[in-house]
């Protein structure tokens, strides 16, 4: 059965309403306003837009706090929203409005719990510099945090790799093409070869992608002004847990042979959570109660968990419906059945966590 986004079961209003509000990074305000109104309509104790533009919903007024941090922005590329045979098509169904909508609906089902505040955040800018998550990372640490990213309804994400982006520029005096000596582009190529050789050394004996240093060449440019030639490499990298950004830049300095190294944006360290925390155990039990066989996953990408997890130093996981292989693709789709299961898992996990105190 095909249907329009105006013809859908009411229990999926949060999900479909969010997906209908197209919100690529930098254009989140309409989606944020809609979500704040939606949370108010679902009975949240309060809902508002914070100082940087995040959507915040608070259920309850207790001293203990649990944060459910999703992101409301998407990559660009609008996909027509439609329902087809129980599947929702649209930008953000997977990454990551599906998980964010599941947070909202689960907290609404749990309702106010004495002694607790359950705080849902629709953060902006995750596909950019994570301005939203960096802002809330200044909060006092909560008792736990759940970050909304697709993991499938029956899996819990325990870790994400770190990331950084860097420009490396090599400069050489201009010379005739027949003259001996290395040109700036040739020198830049030598730097890239040194980076890949260094990475191979670091990765010896490491079988899992999560544990490997993975550099990538994302751009190349060159030119001259008649006196000096230059060549710039734009490098991306994914860090394993035991290699912080500082070690990456130290290594680059050692092998770049005097090239100019310019970090871009915010470098982010990898994050690995605890398999045996009360938060993880609550999810495993909730997945079993919902009919699934729970498992863990470690992701090769980076998420807002990398920002708030180390800062708050509290139990933290990633969770949400959807197949992460569909992230950023033209085929973002989410099964409504999977979404509904993830809401039930979250509800049960939150009830367990807030009963524990």
PyMOL commands that set and color helices and strands:
alter all, ss='L'
color gray80, all
select helices_A, chain A and resi 10-20+29-41+97-110+131-136+184-202+209-211+245-255+278-289+305-312+324-326+336-355
alter helices_A, ss='H'
color red, helices_A
select strands_A, chain A and resi 2-4+46-49+55-59+64-71+82-84+87-89+116-123+144-148+155-160+162-173+214-224+228-239+260-268+271-272+295-299+315-319+333-335
alter strands_A, ss='S'
color yellow, strands_A
deselect
rebuild
show_as cartoon
